[in-house]
Every structure is written in C-alpha cells, then in structure tokens.
Amino acid sequence: MKEQLIRFLDDNHIEYKLDEPMKAHTTFKIGGAADVYIVVNSLKELKGVIAQLKECGVPYMILGKGSNLLVSDEGIEGAVVELSGDFKEISVEGYTITSGAGVTLSKLCTVALEHGLSGLEFAYGIPGSVGGAVYMNAGAYGGETKDVIKEVVFLDENGEVTTYSNEQAQFSYRHSVFKENNGIILFSKYKLLKADQAAIKEKMDDFMNRRITKQPLEFPSAGSVFKRPEGAFAGTLIEQCGLKGRTVGGAQVSEKHAGFIINVGGATCDDVMNLVKIIQDTVKTETGYTLERELIRTGR
C-alpha cells in the first residue's frame, strides 16, 4: 500500500519525505518520525493525496504549526500532511480577510493591521496557524477565534468543498465541530472592524509584551498545557500546589508560568505525559479541581 502511495506522489510531483522527525515540526521540539510527511500546495493536490491515502488505507493527520501538539517518541503511523502554497495566501476585501489555513496567526494579524482592521489583536503572538486556531477555537486575553470568524471553508469526508457559517462551526471553549467531523479546514473568512492603525498596533504590542514578560518563550513548549477550569486558572492552581520547577527528565513546570511545561533539553513525550499526570493528581488531591489537557498528544 505504501509503495502505491509513493508512486502516486512521485507521478504527481508532490513534495514528501520518508521517516521525517516530528520534533522538527512541533514547537515542543519532541516527537519521533512520521512514516510519510507530505506537503500539498493546492486544493487539487490535497484532494488527490487524501483520496489516495484513503484508497491505500493509510492513516493521516493534517498539521498546522505544531504549536499545541505532543508527538509520541515512537512517531506517527501513516502520513502527516502540511498545507502550503495556496493555503498560505491572504486576501482582503473591505472589512473581510480571507486566509488560507496554513497562514501563521502573526502574519494574519500583521495584514489586518496594515489594512486598519481590528478584532484579531488577541491572536498576535499565538504561535499557531489559522487552521489550528479555527480547529481549537484558539483564544487569549479575552478574545477567541469565534468572535471574528464569518465562515470556514473545508474539505468534508466525501472530498467535497463545503462552507460553514460561524454558527455551523459550533465553536465553544477550545472546541469546534471540526474536532468531530474530520473536515480539513482550507480557508477562513474573518469579519473585522475599521479602526485606527496606531490603536491596533498599541493593542498588539501590549499583548506581545505581556507574553514576553509572563511566558517562558525562551524554551520549547506547547503553550498552555491545561484548559481553564471553571472558577479558577490552571497556572494559579499548579503554583499553589508548589509544582513550579517540578521536573521529569527534560520536561519541567516553568518557573515563569506554571501553566506551561517546557522542554529544558532532551525531553521526551513520556517525560511530558508523566509530568502532566503528577500535576493532575496533585491539583486534584490538594484543591479538588480536575485539570483537563488542552495539549493534544498524537502518534503511536
């Protein structure tokens, strides 16, 4: 089956690598090799690759910027598909920005600023892609993706291009319908507001400065490890339990922000997962709160 897939990729001149280390594609810098790593540059290529993967019975996952992902040390069975080329394009029409799923959030925010469009400031500095942000309903500093999304264009399970409105996308805290329906997010339309460029930039700079000051950006991490429990903050609970600096192998609860687990050098997936369990167990025992992982673990 794998031979058939490779033949298809070669025949169609689609970029791919075999046994590609996933630590090169995640912000945590952790993860074994993916059997096949495929880069698609157009909708035609994507449709062809997905159809071929299904025909060959090869499991696959779509990768954004790998900023909320913990990949197994044993790697990923099957294929990882990265959206590039056309999926990294942005267009602006009036107060609407249409962005490909492969665009970084920082680039999206910068384009909005250049056009004097407000609403995306909260996303500046979130180290993810547009597709990942929609998938997770990413948010920060009181803003969420759902607040500015007009519609989402995706490839459904039948290989058809489908458009969902904001309502149909069923956004909630760190959740969208795309977590259940196996749709591949292609493009997103954002409805923004006209505003003074200087005011937009001031907001963006303020949020970025808060990140730099409060978050351990100097170490590889996957951002906030846990979802915010109702009535509390994960980082505060972890700090209250005296877990700042707690280390398992190369994984450590950040001294700067207890909501982050950082890779201080050579951390493995198992190191991180063992530390996650220690945190969850300790916080549950000492505070009664159950911490749910926001971090997505994937792979073998």
N, C-alpha and C positions, 0 to 999 in steps of 0.2 A: 504493500500500500504506500509506504514511504517513497519507494522508487517512482511510483506513478506521480506522486505529488512533485517530486524534484524534477521529473521530466517536464511536467506542466509549467513549473516556474522557469525552467531553462528555455523552453519553447516560446514562452511569452515575455522573456527578458525581464522578469520580475526579480528585484533585488532580494537576496536571502543569505543567511549564514546558518551553518550547522553547528550544534553544540555551543551556542552563544551564551557566555556567562551573564546571568541576570543582574549581578552586582554592578555591572556597567550601566544598567538601565533603571536603577532604583535609587532614590535619594538616601536610603539606608545603607547603600553600598554592601548589601547582603544578598546572597542567593546563588544557587548552583546554575547549571546550564539548561537552557531551553533546547529541546531536540532540534527545532527549526525556528529561526527568527526571520519573519518576513516583513518587508517594508512595501506598502502599497501607496501609489501616488495619485490614483484616480478612482472614481466610482466604478468604472469598468473593471479595473484591476481587482478592486475589492470584491465585487460580485463574483468574478471568476475564481478568485482564491477561496472565498467562503464556500462556493458550490463544490469546488474540488476537494476541500477539506472534509466536507460532509460526505461526498461520494467515497472518499478514501477511509472514512471512519476515524479521522484524526481529530482529537480534541483540540480546541483552540481558545485563546483569550485575546481580547483587544487591550493594548497597553497605551496609557497616556504618558504622563511624565514619571510614573512610578513613584509618586510622592506620598502615597498612602498605602504602600504595598510592602509586605514582608514575604519574600520568596524563600521556599524551603531550600535547605542546604543541598538536597538531592536534586534540585532543579525542577523543571516543568516538563511534564509529559506532553508531547504533541507540539503545537505551534503557538508562537506569540506573534501577533500582528500589530504592527505600528502604522498609524495613519500619517502620511507625509504628503508632500506635493500639494495637490489641490486642497487637501484638508488643512493646510496651513495658511490659507488665503482669508483675507478680511475685506469686506466692502461696507461702505457707509452710504445710506440714503436717508436724507432728512435726519430724523431722531432715531433711526433704526440702524443697528450694526448687525450684519450677518457674518458669523465667524465659523470657520472650519473647526472640527473637533480637535485637530492637532495643534491649534494655536495655544501658546502659553498665556496664562491669565495676565501676566505682567505686560505682554505685548498688547493684549486686548484693552487693558486699562490705559496704556500709553496712547493707543489710537483714539480711544474715547476722549482723552484729554486734548489731543491735537485738534479734535473737532468740537471742543467745548461742550461735550456731552457728559452729564452727571448721572450717577447711580451705581457705578461699578467701583467706586473708590475703595470700598471694603475689601475687594478681591486683590488689590495691589500688594504683591509680596507673597500671596499664597502660591507655593511652588508647584502648581499643577497645571493641567491642560483644561481647555474649555470642555472637552468631552468628559473628563474625570469630574469636573466641577458640577456638570449637569447630572451625571450619574449619581453623585454623592450629595447633591444639593449643598455644595460647599458654602461655608459662610465664615464670617469673622466680624468682630466689632459691631455687632447689632445688625449686620446685613447678611442676606442669603441670596443664592443664585435665583431662587424662585421669585424674589422681589422684582427682578428686571427681565426675566425671560418672557418673550412673547410667544415663541413656538420652537419646537425641536423637530428637525428632520432626521429620520433614522431608517436603517435597513431592517425590515422585520424578519421574522423567522422563515418566511417564504421567499426571501430575497427581493421583496418589493420595497420601494422607497415610499415611506409614509410620513405624514406630518401630524404632530400632536400639538394642541394648544397647551398653554400653561396648566390649565385645569386637568386636561387629559394626562399630563405627565405625573400627576398625583404626588407632588412634592410635599415632603414633611421633613422633620429634623434628620439630616444626613441620609435622606432617602428619596428615591424617585421610582417610578414604575419600571424603569429600565433595569433595576436590580432583579425584577421577576420575569420580564417579557423577552429577555435575550436579544433585545433590539440593539443594533450597533449605531450609536449616535454619530451622525455625519456632520451636521451643521446646526447652529443655534442662532435664533434671532433675538436681539435684545432691544427693548423699547426703553429709551433713556430720555432725560430732560435736558433742555438747553440751560447752560449755566456759565458763569464767569470762569474763564480758564485759570486765573490766579487762585480762585477759591477752590476749584477742583484739585489743583496741584498742591495747595496747602493741606487739604484733607489727606491726599495720597502720601505726602511726605510725613505727615503726623502719624498715620498708620504704620508706615515703614519704619519710622524711628522707634515706635513702640515695640515693633517686632525685634529690631536690632537690640534694643535695651533689655527686653524681657525674655527673649527666646534664645536657646543655645544654637544659633545659626552657624557657629564655627565648627560644629560637629555634624557628621551624617546622622539623620534621623528621619522619621516619617511623620513629623508634626505631632499633633495631639494624639496620644495613643487611645484615650478613652472618650466616649461620648459624655456630655454633661449630664449628670444625674439630676433629676428634678429636685429643686430646692438647694442645690449645692454646686460646687465646682470640683471637678476631679483633682486638679492640681493642688487645691487647698486641702482636700481630704488626705491626699497622699503625703503632703508636707506635715500635716497634723500627726500622722502616724509615724513620723520620724524616718521616712523612707528616702529622703533626698540623699543622693550619693550611693544608695544601695547598688551593689554590683554583682552580676553573674557573668563570669567570663569577660568578654569585651563589651557587654551591654550594661549601661548604668542609668539610674534615675538621675536626670540632670539636676545639678546643684543650683542652676539658674532658674529653672522652671520645672517643677515636679510632675507636670502633665506630659513631659517629654521623656522618652527613653532614647539615649544617644549611643552611637557606636564609637567607643573610645579607642578602638583598634582591634581588628580581627574578630568582631562579634559575629556569632552565628545565629541562624534562625532559632535554634534550640535555646541559646542564651537568652534571647529576647522573650521567647514564649515562657521560659521558666521564670523570668523576672516579672512578666505580666501576671502569672499565677500567684507569685508571692505578694504582689501589690493587691490583687483582687481579694485574696484570702485575708490579708492583714486589714485592709479597709473594711471588709465585711465584718470581721471579728470585732474591730475596735470602734467602728462608727455605725454599723448596721446598713450602710449603703452598699448596693451591688453595682460595681463598675462594669459597664458593657464596652467591649472593644470597638473603637472606630477603625482602628488599623485592620486592614484586610490581609489575612495570611493565605497564600496560594502556593500551589506546587505539590510535589509528591509527598 
